[in-house]
Amino acid sequence: MAVSDTAEQVRPDEIKAIPVRHPGRWVAAGIVVVLGAALAKSIATNGNFQWGVIRQYFLTSQVLHAVLVTIELTVLAMAIGIVLGVLLAVMRLSPNPLVASASWLYIWFFRGTPVLVQILFWYNISALYPRFSVGIPFGPQFAHFSANTLIKTFVAGVLALGLNEGAYMAEIVRAGIISVEEGQTDAAQSLGMTRLMTMRRIVLPQAMRVIIPPTGNETISMLKTTSLVSAIALAPPELLGAVENVYDRTYQVIPLLLVASIWYLILTTVLTIGQYYLERYFGRGATRDLPETPLQRLRRNLFAFRHATVEASEAAAERR
């Protein structure tokens, strides 16, 4: 009994895990902090930025109205692009060669020409077609419209951006559709579902996980591409056109361009957050654990940093 009691009393020391040191990470973090602080100091103390002028024009009615026009252009163009992209993607995957070829030709043309050229083309469409008619092809026409009256600058910008976006969205949607296993389509057809019903109820909902991320990128890109509409003197102007009108009068080019840049950054940040939560929503069921939200990631990093700091201080105390 005495021997067993002694054996029970004498236990090996607990193994204390010491985390691996990563001095390179701390050096890199220090360099980033120093460079960031130097850049922030340079921006804050450089009088050429004219921050007072930026504050003066940032919330003016002219700029705020231009922001709304930019958002309106983005929403309308993306709506046209998404609807057209889905239609073109389905046509591209059609077993009918004429339908598939027509879709391919559209995508080839609109992806192969610059969007600025397309904006200028629609702005000058009346030079090619002074009047538009509605009726039966090769038959009687029921209504006639003047191109200058029907296609004003805003409509020209929306059409150019939307029709161009449709070509890119078609490839995005097509990639999402072909990412769904063919067995899903076969099973739907074996249940008597039509091709359209299969696409709407089976394929597209599963393809959204692939479609959403690039669509979000296209929306952010479209928001910035609306600045090209300033080339046709849109009235009322979008964001870049509005600040151009101001600095043409005041010659304060840099601060007005910074006003536009800050607004673009704000809008793209909002879209980025929306895209993240959309991806998170449609990603349910694809993985066991949903990706962390930015707040959860920040909380985890702060906890890890605090834990590493405490362990480093304890290790230093033990060495003393």
For each residue, the residues with C-beta under 8 A, 3 or more apart:
1: 4 5
2: 5 6
3: 6 7
4: 1 7 8
5: 1 2 8 9
6: 2 3 9 10
7: 3 4 10
8: 4 5 11
9: 5 6
10: 6 7
11: 8
12:
13:
14:
15:
16:
17:
18: 315
19: 308 311
20:
21:
22: 25 26
23: 26 27
24: 27 28
25: 22 28 29
26: 22 23 29 30
27: 23 24 30 31
28: 24 25 31 32
29: 25 26 32 33
30: 26 27 33 34
31: 27 28 34 35
32: 28 29 35 36
33: 29 30 36 37
34: 30 31 37 38
35: 31 32 38 39
36: 32 33 39 40
37: 33 34 40 41
38: 34 35 41 42
39: 35 36 42 43
40: 36 37 43 44
41: 37 38 44 45
42: 38 39 45 46
43: 39 40 46 49
44: 40 41
45: 41 42
46: 42 43 49
47: 50
48: 254
49: 43 46 54 254 255 258
50: 47 53 54 252 254 255
51: 54 55 255
52: 55 56
53: 50 56 57 252 255 256
54: 49 50 51 57 58 255 258 259 262
55: 51 52 58
56: 52 53 60
57: 53 54 60 63 243 246 255 256 259
58: 54 55 63 259 262 263
59: 63 64
60: 56 57 63 64
61: 64 65
62: 65 66 242 245 246
63: 57 58 59 60 66 67 239 242 243 259 263
64: 59 60 61 67 68
65: 61 62 68 69 236 242
66: 62 63 69 70 236 237 238 239 241 242 243
67: 63 64 70 71 239 263 267
68: 64 65 71 72
69: 65 66 72 73 234 236 237 238 239
70: 66 67 73 74 223 226 238 239 267
71: 67 68 74 75 223 267
72: 68 69 75 76
73: 69 70 76 77 154 157 158 161 226 229 238
74: 70 71 77 78 219 222 223 226
75: 71 72 78 79
76: 72 73 79 80 158 162
77: 73 74 80 81 158 161 162 165 222 226
78: 74 75 81 82 162 165 218 219 222
79: 75 76 82 83 162
80: 76 77 83 84 158 159 161 162 163 165 166
81: 77 78 84 85 161 162 163 164 165 166 168 169 218 222
82: 78 79 85 86 165 169 215
83: 79 80 86 87 166
84: 80 81 87 88 162 163 165 166 169 170
85: 81 82 88 89 165 166 167 168 169 170 171 172 173
86: 82 83 89 90 169 170 173 204
87: 83 84 90 91
88: 84 85 91 92 103 106 107 166 167 169 170 173
89: 85 86 92 93 103 169 170 171 173 174 177
90: 86 87 93 94 177 199
91: 87 88 94 99 100 102 103
92: 88 89 100 103 104 107 170 174
93: 89 90 100 174 177 178
94: 90 91 99 100 103
95: 100
96: 99 100
97: 100 101
98: 101 102
99: 91 94 96 102 103
100: 91 92 93 94 95 96 97 103 104
101: 97 98 104 105
102: 91 98 99 105 106
103: 88 89 91 92 94 99 100 106 107 170
104: 92 100 101 107 108
105: 101 102 108 109
106: 88 102 103 109 110 166 167 170
107: 88 92 103 104 110 111 167 170 171
108: 104 105 111 112
109: 105 106 112 113 167
110: 106 107 113 118 163 164 166 167
111: 107 108 167 168
112: 108 109
113: 109 110 117 118
114: 117 118
115: 118 119 160 161 164 225 228
116: 119 120 228 231
117: 113 114 120 121
118: 110 113 114 115 121 122 160 163 164
119: 115 116 122 123 156 157 160 161 228 229 231 232
120: 116 117 123 124 231 232
121: 117 118 124 125 160
122: 118 119 125 151 156 157 159 160
123: 119 120 153 156 232
124: 120 121 127 128
125: 121 122 128 129 147 151 156
126: 129 130 146 147 148 151
127: 124 130
128: 124 125
129: 125 126 132 147
130: 126 127 146 147 148
131: 144 145 146 147
132: 129 144 145 147 150
133: 141 143 144 145
134: 141 142 143 144 145
135: 139 140 141 142 143
136: 139 140 141
137:
138:
139: 135 136
140: 135 136
141: 133 134 135 136 144
142: 134 135
143: 133 134 135
144: 131 132 133 134 141
145: 131 132 133 134 149 150
146: 126 130 131 149 150
147: 125 126 129 130 131 132 150 151
148: 126 130 151 152
149: 145 146 152
150: 132 145 146 147 155
151: 122 125 126 147 148 155 156 159
152: 148 149 155 156
153: 123 156 157 229 232 233 234 235
154: 73 157 158 234 235
155: 150 151 152 158 159
156: 119 122 123 125 151 152 153 159 160 232
157: 73 119 122 153 154 160 161 226 229 232 234
158: 73 76 77 80 154 155 161 162
159: 80 122 151 155 156 162 163
160: 115 118 119 121 122 156 157 163 164
161: 73 77 80 81 115 119 157 158 164 165 222 225 226 229
162: 76 77 78 79 80 81 84 158 159 165 166
163: 80 81 84 110 118 159 160 166 167
164: 81 110 115 118 160 161 167 168
165: 77 78 80 81 82 84 85 161 162 168 169 218 222
166: 80 81 83 84 85 88 106 110 162 163 169 170
167: 85 88 106 107 109 110 111 163 164 170 171
168: 81 85 111 164 165 171 172 218
169: 81 82 84 85 86 88 89 165 166 172 173 215 218
170: 84 85 86 88 89 92 103 106 107 166 167 173 174
171: 85 89 107 167 168 174 175
172: 85 168 169 175 176 211 214 215 218
173: 85 86 88 89 169 170 176 177 207 211
174: 89 92 93 170 171 177 178
175: 171 172 178 179 210 211 214
176: 172 173 179 180 204 207 208 209 210 211
177: 89 90 93 173 174 180 199 203 204 207
178: 93 174 175
179: 175 176 207 210
180: 176 177 184 185 202 203 206 207
181: 184
182: 185 186
183: 186 187
184: 180 181 187 188 202 203 206
185: 180 182 188 189 198 202 203
186: 182 183 189 190
187: 183 184 190 191
188: 184 185 191 193 197 198 201 202
189: 185 186 192 193 195 198
190: 186 187
191: 187 188
192: 189
193: 188 189 197 198 201 202
194: 197 198
195: 189 198 199
196: 199 200
197: 188 193 194 200 201
198: 185 188 189 193 194 195 201 202 203
199: 90 177 195 196 202 203 204
200: 196 197 203 204
201: 188 193 197 198 204 205
202: 180 184 185 188 193 198 199 205 206
203: 177 180 184 185 198 199 200 206 207
204: 86 176 177 199 200 201 207 208
205: 201 202 208
206: 180 184 202 203 209
207: 173 176 177 179 180 203 204 210 211
208: 176 204 205 211 212 282
209: 176 206 212 279 282 283 286
210: 175 176 179 207 213
211: 172 173 175 176 207 208 214 215
212: 208 209 215 216 275 278 279 282
213: 210 216 217 275 279
214: 172 175 211 217 218
215: 82 169 172 211 212 218 219
216: 212 213 219 220 271 272 274 275 278 279
217: 213 214 220 221 275
218: 78 81 165 168 169 172 214 215 221 222
219: 74 78 215 216 222 223 271 275
220: 216 217 223 224 268 271 272 275
221: 217 218 224 225
222: 74 77 78 81 161 165 218 219 225 226
223: 70 71 74 219 220 226 264 267 268 271
224: 220 221 227 264 268
225: 115 161 221 222 228
226: 70 73 74 77 157 161 222 223 229 238 239
227: 224 230 238 239 240 260
228: 115 116 119 225 231
229: 73 119 153 157 161 226 232 234 238 241
230: 227 233 234 237 238 240 241 244
231: 116 119 120 228
232: 119 120 123 153 156 157 229
233: 153 230 237 241
234: 69 153 154 157 229 230 237 238 241
235: 153 154
236: 65 66 69 242
237: 66 69 230 233 234 240 241 242 244 245
238: 66 69 70 73 226 227 229 230 234 241 242
239: 63 66 67 69 70 226 227 242 243 260 263 264
240: 227 230 237 243 244 260
241: 66 229 230 233 234 237 238 244 245
242: 62 63 65 66 236 237 238 239 245 246 260
243: 57 63 66 239 240 246 247 256 257 259 260
244: 230 237 240 241 247 248 256
245: 62 237 241 242 248 249
246: 57 62 242 243 249 250 252 256
247: 243 244 250 251 252 253 256 257
248: 244 245 251
249: 245 246
250: 246 247 256
251: 247 248
252: 50 53 246 247 255 256
253: 247 256 257
254: 48 49 50 257 258
255: 49 50 51 53 54 57 252 258 259
256: 53 57 243 244 246 247 250 252 253 259 260
257: 243 247 253 254 260 261
258: 49 54 254 255 261 262
259: 54 57 58 63 243 255 256 262 263
260: 227 239 240 242 243 256 257 263 264
261: 257 258 264 265
262: 54 58 258 259 265 266
263: 58 63 67 239 259 260 266 267
264: 223 224 239 260 261 267 268
265: 261 262 268 269
266: 262 263 269 270
267: 67 70 71 223 263 264 270 271
268: 220 223 224 264 265 271 272
269: 265 266 272 273
270: 266 267 273 274
271: 216 219 220 223 267 268 274 275
272: 216 220 268 269 275 276
273: 269 270 276 277
274: 216 270 271 277 278
275: 212 213 216 217 219 220 271 272 278 279
276: 272 273 279 280 293 294
277: 273 274 280 281
278: 212 216 274 275 281 282
279: 209 212 213 216 275 276 282 283
280: 276 277 283 284 290 291 293
281: 277 278 284
282: 208 209 212 278 279
283: 209 279 280 286 287 290 291
284: 280 281 290
285:
286: 209 283
287: 283 290
288:
289:
290: 280 283 284 287
291: 280 283
292: 296 297 300
293: 276 280 296 297
294: 276 297 298
295: 298 299
296: 292 293 299 300
297: 292 293 294 300 301
298: 294 295 301 302
299: 295 296 302 303
300: 292 296 297 303 304
301: 297 298 304 305
302: 298 299 305 306
303: 299 300 306 307
304: 300 301 307 308
305: 301 302 308 309
306: 302 303 309 310
307: 303 304 310 311
308: 19 304 305 311 312
309: 305 306 312 313
310: 306 307 313 314
311: 19 307 308 314 315
312: 308 309 315 316
313: 309 310 316 317
314: 310 311 317 318
315: 18 311 312 318 319
316: 312 313 319 320
317: 313 314 320
318: 314 315
319: 315 316
320: 316 317
